[in-house]
Amino acid sequence: MFEELSLEFRDDHIYIRHLEDFEITSEAMDGFWNFLSQQCETYDCSNILIEADSPKRNIDTVGAFTSGVEASSVAPNLWLALCFHNYEPDELSELFRHAARNRGANVEFFSDPDRALNWLRVNNPQF
């Protein structure tokens, strides 16, 4: 179902790399959060680094909020580093992040994968 991404378990986190032409939509995110929840259960891990190049976004305010709420239910003590190259987080990004964080998930946007991984490792006591 998610042929447009690669997934790898790296001992201390789940690494997901979206391939070219990744588009953020409400419909795609609904299925993605369920998929990610299954991966967290499979690997017994709630530390995730997601990387993508220039993701396109076709989502409205309600969709961003709903996606943040759904993201927060992926796993207990979720740590989610979103490393999007050529992407400027904006008000919708912040709405997503706040909706997830207000429900207990730790979510942050990055443009550098090393900084994203460092954030996961420094801030998460499981490492």
C-alpha positions as CSV (number, residue, x, y, z in Angstrom):
1,M,0.0,0.0,0.0
2,F,2.9,2.4,0.7
3,E,5.2,1.6,-2.2
4,E,6.2,5.3,-2.4
5,L,8.3,5.0,0.8
6,S,11.1,2.9,2.2
7,L,11.1,1.8,5.8
8,E,14.0,0.6,7.9
9,F,14.3,-0.2,11.6
10,R,17.6,1.2,12.8
11,D,17.8,-0.3,16.4
12,D,16.8,2.9,18.1
13,H,14.3,4.4,15.6
14,I,12.1,3.7,12.6
15,Y,13.4,5.5,9.6
16,I,11.0,6.3,6.7
17,R,12.1,7.8,3.5
18,H,9.3,9.1,1.2
19,L,10.2,8.8,-2.5
20,E,9.8,11.5,-5.1
21,D,6.5,13.4,-5.5
22,F,5.3,12.8,-1.9
23,E,2.1,14.7,-1.4
24,I,0.5,15.4,2.0
25,T,-3.3,15.0,1.8
26,S,-6.0,14.2,4.3
27,E,-6.8,10.9,2.6
28,A,-3.1,9.8,2.5
29,M,-2.5,10.8,6.1
30,D,-5.5,8.8,7.4
31,G,-3.9,5.6,6.1
32,F,-0.4,6.6,6.9
33,W,-0.9,7.1,10.6
34,N,-2.5,3.6,10.8
35,F,0.4,2.1,8.9
36,L,2.9,3.9,11.2
37,S,1.1,2.6,14.3
38,Q,1.4,-0.9,13.0
39,Q,5.1,-0.4,12.4
40,C,5.6,1.0,15.9
41,E,3.9,-2.1,17.3
42,T,5.9,-4.5,15.1
43,Y,9.2,-3.0,16.1
44,D,8.2,-2.0,19.6
45,C,9.5,1.5,18.9
46,S,7.9,4.9,19.1
47,N,10.9,6.9,17.8
48,I,10.5,7.9,14.2
49,L,12.5,9.9,11.7
50,I,10.6,10.6,8.4
51,E,12.5,12.2,5.6
52,A,11.2,13.6,2.3
53,D,12.3,16.0,-0.5
54,S,10.1,18.9,-1.3
55,P,6.8,17.4,-0.1
56,K,3.7,18.9,-1.7
57,R,0.8,19.7,0.5
58,N,-2.8,19.6,-0.3
59,I,-4.5,19.8,3.0
60,D,-6.7,22.4,4.7
61,T,-6.9,23.6,8.4
62,V,-9.3,20.9,9.5
63,G,-7.1,18.3,7.8
64,A,-3.9,19.5,9.4
65,F,-5.6,19.5,12.9
66,T,-7.1,16.1,12.4
67,S,-3.8,14.7,11.1
68,G,-2.0,16.0,14.2
69,V,-4.7,14.3,16.4
70,E,-4.2,11.1,14.5
71,A,-0.5,11.3,14.7
72,S,-0.6,11.6,18.5
73,S,-2.4,8.2,18.7
74,V,0.3,6.3,16.7
75,A,2.1,5.1,19.8
76,P,2.5,6.0,23.5
77,N,5.4,8.4,24.0
78,L,5.7,9.1,20.3
79,W,8.8,11.0,19.2
80,L,8.4,12.1,15.6
81,A,11.1,14.0,13.7
82,L,9.9,15.3,10.3
83,C,12.9,16.1,8.1
84,F,11.5,17.8,5.0
85,H,14.1,19.2,2.5
86,N,13.0,22.3,0.6
87,Y,10.0,22.8,2.9
88,E,9.2,25.8,5.1
89,P,7.0,25.0,8.0
90,D,4.1,27.4,8.2
91,E,0.9,28.0,10.1
92,L,-0.6,24.6,8.9
93,S,2.6,22.8,10.0
94,E,2.4,24.5,13.4
95,L,-1.3,23.6,13.7
96,F,-0.4,19.9,13.0
97,R,2.5,20.0,15.5
98,H,0.5,21.7,18.2
99,A,-2.5,19.3,17.8
100,A,-0.1,16.3,18.2
101,R,1.9,17.8,21.0
102,N,-1.2,18.9,23.0
103,R,-2.1,15.2,23.0
104,G,1.2,13.9,24.3
105,A,3.3,13.4,21.1
106,N,6.7,15.0,20.6
107,V,6.8,16.4,17.1
108,E,9.3,18.6,15.4
109,F,10.2,19.8,11.8
110,F,13.7,19.8,10.5
111,S,15.5,20.4,7.2
112,D,18.7,18.5,8.2
113,P,18.6,14.7,9.0
114,D,21.5,14.8,11.4
115,R,19.8,17.5,13.5
116,A,16.6,15.5,13.4
117,L,18.3,12.4,14.6
118,N,20.2,14.3,17.2
119,W,16.9,15.7,18.5
120,L,15.4,12.2,18.8
121,R,18.4,10.9,20.7
122,V,19.1,13.9,23.0
123,N,15.5,14.4,24.0
124,N,14.3,10.9,24.3
125,P,15.3,9.0,27.5
126,Q,14.9,5.6,25.7
127,F,18.1,6.2,23.8
